Amino acid sequence: MNTTPQPDPRDRPARLTVGVVGAGRVGPALAASLQLAGHRPVAVSAVSDASRRRAAQLLPDVPVLPPEDVLKRADLVLLTVPDDALPKLVAGLADTGSVRPGQLLVHTSGRYGVGVLDPALRAGALPLALHPAMTFTGTPVDVQRLAGCSFGVTAPEELRLAAEALVIEMGGEPEWIAEENRPLYHAALALGANHLVTLVAQSMELLGAAGVSAPDRMLGPLLGAALDNALRSGDAALTGPVARGDAGTVAAHVAQLRRHAPQTVAGYLAMARATADRALAHGLLKPELAEDLLGVLADETDGTRGTEGDAR
């Protein structure tokens, strides 16, 4: 449920024509959400077959046009391209005269604030950075997931109310992020969400190799409880052999990973060291046990422990 106070009607943006430049997983979903709020998608740019299918599914009857033509039609333009492509896109649109004075130009990059939009600002555009802290699938379910989703919002002070109003209209929760903090903000989200997918995928593969017939069914309740506990209690939720200081068990883990899935060893060691440091700092790991544990992890990093027999 969205508990953010609703803005004064005078601060709400007027009904806008909406364009999307870059029909990846994010842009069409945001435009569809704005459509539910009464705005009108009028054009989308899409290059690949997959992006055209996404646009057709989420924005039916909206024409697919080149980026410069999208800007000609839209009062609000969503720039939803990969981070590394954004500066060149903005500069190109400004250089070709595609940007109109008073046009709302919104990018959804987590990495950048509004500074990346400076070329468009000089052309008279109104710059906003609205990053949804959500993973997208490119399907209609994304529109539903925006309900209650936090958005990292960066905008000039005079546009702050308009930025927050747009987020609320999409069902989101605005969270103000200072321009200089955008890379750190984005790194935090990537660390939590992107790396989680890698960890879960590796865990499922290992369970399958161990003979578990339904790794997803086994992991679902465990990971759900772990996430809930971590969000509620932070480091106090740490459990397992690293937090307990079970050096022998950790060494046995690494020996098995080296034998069956060597590509996972580096990640396991890095996370084990980070977990040990946090558990020690918060008094969960006893110092006398930490010494042996960190010794095992150091030995494994050096490659001096390579078999399960050595681990014991």
N, C-alpha and C positions, 0 to 999 in steps of 0.2 A: 504494500500500500504506500502511495506517495504521500509523505507527511510534510513535504516542503511547503511553506506558505505560498499561496497563489499570488502572483504579482497583481498590482492594481491594473484594471483594464486599460488605463491610459498608458501603461508601460508595455503592453502586449504589442508585438509587431502586427501590422495590418496583414490582411490576407495577401500572400505573396505568390508569384509564379516562381517555381523551383526548377533549377537545372542541375544535372549531375554530370561531372566530368570524371570519368573513371568508374565503370560499372563493375567493380569488384564485389566483394561480399558486403561491404559496408554501405556504400552510396545508395543503392536501390532500397535497402531497408530503411535508412533514414528518410529518404524521400517518401516512401510509402507511409511512414509514421507521421510525417508532416502533412501528408494528404488526409490522414484521419483527423488531423487537427484543423482541417479546413483550407490548407494551402493547396496550390494546384501545380503538380509536376507538368512541365511543358516540353522538356527535351532531356536526352541523356546521350552521352558519348560512350561507345563500346566498340572494342576492336576485335577481340577474340570471339569464337563461337560460344564459349562458356559465358562470357560477360553479356553477350546478346541474349542468351537464354535466361540469365538472371533478370535482365531488364524486362524481358517479355513476361516473366512470371510475376514479378513484384510491381512492375509499372506497365500493365497492359495498355495498349493504344498510345503510349507516349513515344514519339518519334525518336529514332536514333540518328544523331547528327554529329558533324565534326565539332570539336570543342569551341571554336570561335562562334559557331552558330548557336550553340547552347547558351553562351553568354549573351548573345543578341536577344534571346527570348526571355531570359530569366531575371527576376529581381534579386533572387537569392540563389547563389551558385555554390554547390557542394563540391569541393575538390577532394576526391577520395581516391588518390593514387598512392603508390608506395612512397615511403618517406624520402628515399634517395631521389625519386623523380620529381618531388614537389618543387624545389627551388627552380629547376629548369622550366617546369610547366608555368609557374607564376611569371617568371621573367619573359617567357615566350608570349604569353597572353598579353602582357603589358606592352611589349615591343610591337606587337601587331595591331595595337589599338583596340583590342577586343573588350577591354575593361571600361565600363561606363561609370561616370561620377555618380555616387550615391548607391551603387550596387553593393549588396551584401556578399562578401566573398568569405566562405567558411571552409577551412580545411579541418580534417579529422585526424591529423597526425598527432601521436602522443609526444613525439620527440620535439617538435617545434612549437613555439608560441606564435605571436603575431608578427615577429620580426621577419619571418620568411616571406610575408606578404607585402613587404615594403615597396617593391616595384609596382604592385597594384594600388597600394595606398597613395603613391605619388600620382597615379592616374585618377585618383578620386574615389577609389573603392573604400568600403567600410569593412575592416578586417576582423575576423573572429576565428578563434581556435577552439573547437568543440570536439573533444576526444572521448568517445564512449568506452568506458572500462568494461568491455564485454568481448567475448569471443564470438565470431560470426560464422554461420554455416552457408550463407548465400541462399537461404530458403525463407519462406514466410514465417517460420518460427522465430526468426530474429526480431521481427516487429514486436512480438509478444514479450520477448526477453528484455526489450528496452524499458519495460515497466519497472520502475525502481532502480534502474541502472545508473550508477554514478557517471558523470561526465566531467573530465578535466577541462575547466573553462579558463581561457585567457583572452582578454580583450582590453582595448583602451577603456579608461574609466567611463567615458561618456557613452560607451556601447555595452556596458556591463549588464544593465537591466534588460536590454534587448537580447543579449546572449543567453542570460539565465531564463528568460521567458521562452525562447525557442527550445531550450533543453526541457523545460517543464512541459511544453506542449507535446514533446516526443515521449512523455512519460518518465523522463529521467530526473535525476537529482544533481543539480549543479554543485560542483566543488571547485572553488577558485584556486588556480595554480599560478604562482608568479612566473613571469617570463623566464627568469634565470633558473627556475627550478624544474622546467619542463623535462630536460634530459634525465634528471634524477627520478622524477615522478614516473617517467616511462620505463626506466631501468627497473624500478620496483615492481611494476606490473608485469614486465617480461620475466623477471626472476620468479614471480609467483605463479603466473599462468602458463607461459610458454614452456618453462622448464618442468612444470608439473605434468604436462602432456608427455614429455620425453620420459620422465620417471615412471609414469603409469604404463606407458607402452613397453618399456623395458621390463617392468615387473610382470606384466602379462606374458611376455615372451618367455621369461624365466620360469614362471609357473607352468606354462605349457610344456617346456622342456622337462620339468619335474614330474610330468604326468597328470597335472590338474586338467580336468576335462572342460571346466567352465571358469577360466581365470577371472572373467569380468564379474561373474556372480560371487566369487570368493572375495574379490577386492572391493566390490561396491560398498557393503556395510562397513568394512574396515576403514576405507579411505574417507567415507562420509563421516564416520565418528572422529577420525583423526583431524579432519578439516574443521569440524565443529569445535572440537576441543582446542585446537590451535587458535581459532578466531576468538574463542572465549577466554583462554588462559595464557596464550603466548607460550613462552619457554617452559612454563610449568607443565605443559602438556607433553613434554618430551618423555618418551618411553623407549624400550628396546635395549639391545646389548651395548650400544655405544653409551647411552645415558647411564646404564648400570655399571659400566666399566668392565664388561666381560671380554677381556682381550682375546682369550682363546677362541670364543665364538666368532668374533670379528675376523680373526686370522683364518678360521675355517671357511667363513663366507668368501673371503678374497681368494683362497685357494680354489674353491669351487667355481668362482666366477672366471678365474684365469683358465680353468680347464674347459668350461662349457660356454662362456660368453666373454672372451677377453676384451671385447669392445666396451664392456660396461665397467671395467675395473677402475679406470681413471675417475669416472663420475662417482662411483661408490666411495673411493678413498677421499675425494674432495668433500663430499657431503658428510662422511664420517668425521673428518677433521673439523669441519664447521660445527657439526652437532656436538662433538666433544668440547670444543671451546665454549659453546653456549651453555652446555650442561655444567661445565666446571665453573663458569662465571656466575651462574645462578644457584650454585650450591647443590645441584642434583647429582653431580659426579664427584665422588670422594677423591681428594688429591692423591692418596696412596694408590688408588686404582687407575687414576688418569695417567700416571707415569708409565705403567705397563702398556696401557692402551695406546698412548701416543707413540710409544716405542714400536709397537706392532705396526702402526700406520706409517711410521717413518721407514721401518724396514721394508714394508711392502712397496713404498714409493721408490725405494732404492733397488727393488727387485731381488732383495736377499732372501725373501721368503716366497717360495714358489709352489710348495706342495702342501697338501693337507697334513701330511706327517710332520713337516717343519712347523706348521701352525700349532701343533700340540706339543 
